[in-house]
């Protein structure tokens, strides 16, 4: 069954409720195996915003890199970044004796990225415009990043039904894996 606009609206609403630290947000997600696969459509929804963030981040840093190389390397990195942590978490959920909650986690994790991007992108654009003084822009971006990490912590804690400490460790693991993928891709440019 294909993804419908209603599926997207319900899933994003569920992710929004989770962003408000409301655990009932999980009830709005399709937490079936099919729903877990559909949750990867969030990557398609987020892709244009991610492309804009990438352009802002790399603008002027890779002027001699051929466009084809840039697109191929970053596109592969994007796909890997969307799949690496879920694959790792498949094993970790077993170690935590939470395999029965893995699909809940996957759906919440993927759809939460839509909410995160809708908050993070405007702040980065505002910071990139130079309208605000540098320290204020940097502080704003840093504050939003902390808020997004807190949101991820709540999603992991709620969806997997684990302790706050375990969720914090998983957020750090996700952050480390993301940084590793980004640094490796940037090194290929």
N, C-alpha and C positions, 0 to 999 in steps of 0.2 A: 504494500500500500504506500503510495507516495506521500510525502510531507505536504500538509495543507496549511493554509494561512491560519486556520483555527489552531492547528498543532503548534505553530510558531507562537501565536499570541498566548496560548495557555502556558507554554514552556517559559517564555520570557516573563510572563506574569509570575510564575512560580519562582523563577530566579530573582525577580524583583522583591518578592515577599521574603526570600532568604536574605537578600541584601538589607532588609529591614529587621533582620534577626528573628524572623518568624519561621519556626520549623514547619509550619503547615504549608509553606511554599512547596515542599516536596509533593504534596497531594495534587498539585497542578501539573506535575511532570508525568509523561508517559513512561513509567518505570517498568516497562516490559523489555524483553530482549530486542524486539523490533524498535521500540522507543529509544533504546540505547544506541542502536545504529543510526536512527534518525537524528539523534542529538549531535552527530558530527556535521549536520547541515549548518550548525552554528558557525563552523569554520568558513562556510561560504558567505554567511551573513556578515561576519567580522572582516573578511578579506579586504574589502575596499578601504575600510578604516585602517587596517594593518598596513596596507600599501601606502597610505598617506603618512602614517607614523614612520614607516621605513624611509620614505622620501625625506621627511624632516630630519631623521637621525643621520642619514648618510649624505645629505646635501653637502656638496663641496668636499667630502672626504674621499670620494672615489672617482675623481674626474677622468682618470685615464683608464678606468675599467670599461670594457666593452659592454654595451647595454644587454646583449644576449647573455653574457656571462653573469651579469648582475641578476637578471631575471631568473635564470635557471638555478643559480646557487641559492638565492633567497626563496624561491618557490619550493625547492626541495627542503630547505630549512623550515619553512612554514608547515609543510606536511609532517615532517619529523617532529616538530614542536607540538603538533596536535595529537600525535600518536604515541610518542615516547613515554610520557608520564602515565597515560592510561594503561599502557602495556606493563610498565613497572608496577603500577597499582594493582594489576590483576594478581601478580605474585604477592605483593605486600598484603593485600586484603586476606589472602590465605594465611599468611604468617600471623595476622592479627585476629584470625578466626572470624573474619567478617565477609567471607565470600558471598554470603546470602545478601549482603548490602552493596556489593560491587556495582550492580546495575543502577541502584539509587545514586551512588557516588558518581558514576559516569555521566548520567543524565544531568545531575545538578552541576557537576564540574563543567561540562561542555556548555550548557545553557547560561551559566553564570558569566561566561566570557563575553556574552553579548551585553549584559548589564555593565560589566567592568569597562568594556571598550566605550560604551556610550557616556561614561563618566570621565574616563581617562583622556580620550581624544580631545575633547574641547579644552581641557586644561593644558595639554601639551601644545595645542595650536595657540592658545592665549600666551603661553610662555615663549613660543617661537616668534611671535609677532614683535616682541620687544616693547609692548605697550606698558608692561609693568617693569619696575626696576629688577635687575638680575636676582638679587637675594630674595625678593618677594616671589618672583616666578619660580625660582629653585625650591623655595620653601613650600609653595603651593603644590608643585609637582611631587615633592617628597611626601607631603601630607596625604595627597591622593593615593600615592603608592602604598603608604602605610594602611590607609583605609581599605584598599583593595586586598592587601595581604590579610587583614583582619576578616574581610568578607570571605576569602578563600578558607581561612581557618574555620569560620563558622560553617561553611558548606561542608568541609571535610568532617568536622566534628558531628554535625547533624546527620549527614547522609550515611556515614559509616557507623554512627553511634559509638564513638570512641572518646577517650578522655581529651581534655584540652591540650595536655602535653603531647600526646601522640599526634593530634591534629597539627600542632605547631611544628613538630619534627617533619611531618609530611609536607607542610607548606615550605619549609626550608629545603627539603629535597626537591620539590617542584621548582623552586627559585634557582637552585643550583643547576638542575638539569636544563632549564631555560637559558641560563647564562652560558652554560657550556655549549649548547647548540648555537646560540647567537655568536659567541666568540669564534667558534670553529668556522661558521659560515662567513663571518667578516674577514677571517684570516685567508679565505679563498679568493677574496676580491682583490 
